[in-house]
Amino acid sequence: MAEGPTTRRRQVGFRLKDLRDGCGLTAEEAGERAGVSKATVSRYERGTGEIKWNQVEALCRAYQASDEEREALVALAKASSNAGAWWISKEDPLDDKMRLLIALENEATRIRQYQAVFVPGLLQTRAYGEAIAVPPGQQLDAPTNQRYLNVRRKRQELLIKPEAPAYHVILDESVLLRAVGGPAVISEQLDLLLERAAAPNFTLQVLPLASGGFSAANSSFLILGGADPALDVIYSEQVSGALFLEQPHERKKCAEAFAHLSEVALGPGPSADLIAEASKMHRRN
C-alpha cells in the first residue's frame, strides 16, 4: 500500500505484535514493562486509533528491538496521526467501518473486487445507486440518503486521480441482467462501465452464467492492498453489517478465490462485448 495513515498504524501494529510474540510476553506483561495498559498494547497491535510515538518507543525497548527497528517504528508512529481520509466531513453520516473503508481505499495501490449482485459502489451512477431498494425499516430520510450518495460520488474520484490504484473488477453476469431502476437507468450504468473499462488502470471481467457455478463466487468481496500482501484487507458487506478480514488464512482464501474467478471469467474484450449487448437489450425493453 501507499504510505497513508491507516497503513502506517497497521504496519506498526503488525511489527509490535511480532516483537512481543518473539519475546514470549503476554499483552499484560508487555504493558507492565513499557508502562502502558494491556488495552493500549492490544489496540496498537490491531492498528486502530491514534498512536503515541513515545509509547511505541517504550514498547520497542521492552521488546529489546534493535535501534534501527525502534527508530523506524517511531518514525511510522509519528506519521500516523491523521485518523482518516482527508476529505470526509464530520457531518457525513458514516459509521466507523465506512470511514475505515474510505481510508483504506485512498491508501491502496491495488484493488480487486468480485460482485455477485450489484455494480460496485465505486462504479455506480447516481441514478443506479438511488434505485437500489432497501428492506423496510432500513430506509434513510431523503437528506441523509443524498449525503450518502454524495460521499459515494466523492469516493469515485479515487479511480480518476493521477495516482489511481490498479482496479480489477469481476462481475457476475446477473449484475448486467438485473434491471435496477428500469431500462434507462441500467443501460446508462452499463455504458459507464464500458467507459471506465477503457482506462489503463482498470480491468473488467464478467463471469458468464453459462460457465456454471463456483463456490468462490458465493459472496461479494473487495481486496484492498498493494505491494505487501501481508497488509491486504478484505472487505465484505453482509445484511447485518460489514466485515473486515485480515487474518493470513482469510487473505489467502480470498486471493485464491479471486484468482480462480479471474481464470474462469471472460477476458476484458469479450466481457466488454457482453456488457454492450446487455445495454442494448435493456434499451430494447
N, C-alpha and C positions, 0 to 999 in steps of 0.2 A: 504494500500500500504506500501511498504518498505519506509524507510526514505531517499528518494532521493531528490535532489534539487528542482525539479519541484513540487513534492508533498508538500514539506515544504512551498514553496511560496503559493500554493493553500490553505494549512491549515491556514497560516497567513491571507490570504485574506478573507477566509470564516469567520474567527473569528472576524476580524476587522469590517466586514460588520454587523455581528450580534451585536457587541458592539455599532456601530453607530446607527443602527436601534433601539436598546434599549434606546438610548438617544434621539431619535426623531430628529436627526440632518440631514440636507442635506449634500452632499459631500462638497459643498462650505463652509457651516458653520463649518464643521469638520476641513477643511483645514485652515480656518482662526484661529480657536482655537489652532491648532497644529503648525501653522507657515509653512504649506506646501500648494502646489497648489491643486485645485479641481481635476486636471488631475492626480496628484500623488495619491490622495485618491482613485480615480476610478481605476487606474492601479493596485494598491496594492490589491484592492478587487477582481479584475479579476485574480490575481495570475500571472501576466505577467511581464517580465523584472526583472531586479535586484532590490533588496530591501536594503534600508539603515536602519540599526537597530536603529539608533538614531531617525529617523522619525517614525518608528514603536513605539518606546518608547513614543514619543511626542503624537502620536495619542491615545495610551493607557491612557495617563494621561488626555488627553482631554475628553476621554470617562469615566474617573473615574474608570478604571478597577482595580481590586484588585492587590496588589503587586505580588501575586503568578502568576496570569494570565499574568501580564505585563512582568515578568521575563521569563515566559515560551515562550511568543511570541517573545521577544527579542532574546532568545536563538535560536529559529527556524529561525529568520531573519538572524542571524549571520552565520547560517549553510547553507544558501540558495544561496551563491554567485556563485556556479557553474551553468552556464546557460544552459547546455545541456548534452547529453550523451558523455561520456569522449572520445570515440573513433572516433567521427565524425571530419573529416578534414575540414578545411575552404575551401579547394579546391573541396570538394564534391558538385556536382550540385544539392543541395537540397533547397527547399523553407522552410519558417519558419514552415509551417504546418507539413511537413515531419520530420523536426528536433524535433518538439514537440512530434510527434507520437513516435519517437525513444526514446526520454527521458521517456515518459510515459510507453512504453514497458519495459524499463530497470528497472523501479521502481515498476511495478505491481507484485503482488504475485498471481493474478488470472486473466486469460484472457479467455473470452468467445467470440466465433465468429460464425456467420452464413454466409455462402457464397452460393449465388444462381447461379453464372455464372462460376467463375474460382476457381482453387485451391488457397488458401490464400498465400500471398507472403512469409510468414514465413515457408511455406512448399514446395515452388516451386523448382524444379530442374532448373538449369541454362538454359538447352535446352527448357524447357517449358516456362520460362519467356521470352526467346528470340523469341519464336514462337507466342506470343500474338500480334495480329495485332492492329495497332492504326489508327485512322482516318487520311485521307490525310490532310497535313498541320500541324499535331502534331508530326510528326516523329522527332526523335533526330538524330544528327550526330553520327556516329559509336563510336568515343571515349567517348562522353557523355553517350551514351546508355550503354557502357561497365562499366562506373563508377557507374551508377545506379544499374546495376546488381551486381557489387562488393559490394555495400552498402547493397543490399538485402541479399547477401550471408553472410555478417558480421552480419546482424540482426538475421539470423537464429541460430547463436551461442547461442542466448538467451535461446533456448529450450534445450540445452545440457550442460549448465553450472551447477555446483554443486547446486546452489540455484535457479534452473529453476522454473518459475511460473507454477501453475496448468493451463493447456491449454485444453479447451473443445471446440471442433470444430464440427459444424453440416454442412454437405454439402448436397445440393440438388443433387438428383441422376443425373440430367442433367450434372453436373460437371464431372461425371465419363464417360458420353457418348460422351461429346464434344471432338472430336479428334484434340485437339490443337497440332500442329506440326506434325501430322501424327501418324500412329500406334506405331512406335518405341518410339517416344517421350512421348506420353500419357501413354503407357504401363510402361515405366521407372518411370514416375511420380506416377502412381498408386502403383507401387511396393514400392516407397519411403514412400507413405502414410501408407502402411501396416507396414513398418519397424518402422516408428515413432509411430504408434499406440501401439507398444509393450512397450513403455516407461511408467514407473509408474506415471508420472505427466501428461500423455496425455490421453484424452478421445475423441474418434472419432465416430460420428454417421452419418448415411445417412438418409435423408428424401426421401423415395421412391416415384416415380411418381404415383404409384398405390394408395398412401394414399389420393390423392385428392389435392384440393387447400386450402391454408390457407392465410388469409390476413397478418398474421405475417411474411410470407415468401416473401413479395413483394419487399424487398430490402435487400442487404447485409449490415451487421454492425458488429462492433467489440466493446466489452465492456472491458475496462481496469480498474482494481481496486484491491481491497484487502479486509482487514478485515472491513473497514469502508465504507459501501455502499454510504455514503454521498460524498465520494471522487471519485466515479466511473466516468469515462469519456467514452462517446460513440463516436466512430469514424466511419464515413460513407463517402465513396467515390462516387461522382456524376460525370457526364460528364463534368460539368463546374468547378469542383474542389472538395475539401474535406471539410467536416463539422465536428466540434467538438461540441457535445451536452452534457450539464452538468446541465441543469435545473432539479429540482426534478421530475417534471411530465415526462420529457424526459427519465430520468433514470428509472423511474417506468415502463413506457410503454415498453421500450426495454428489461428490465429484465423480465417482464411478457411475452413478445413475445418469448424470448429465452427459458424460462421455458416451454411454451406451445409447441414449436417446439421440445424440448428435449423429451417431453412426447409422441408425435406422431411419432417421428423418430424411426428407428430401433435401437436396443441396440448395444453395441460395437461388440459383437460376430457376429450377423447377418450382421452388417454393413461391417465388415472385409470380410465376405464371398462374399458380393455383390461387393466389390471393387476388390477382387481376380477374380471373374467371369468377371467383366468388363475388367480387364487387359488381361485375356485370350481371350476375344472377339476381342480386338484390335490386339492382336498378330495374330489371325486367319485372320484378314483382311490384 
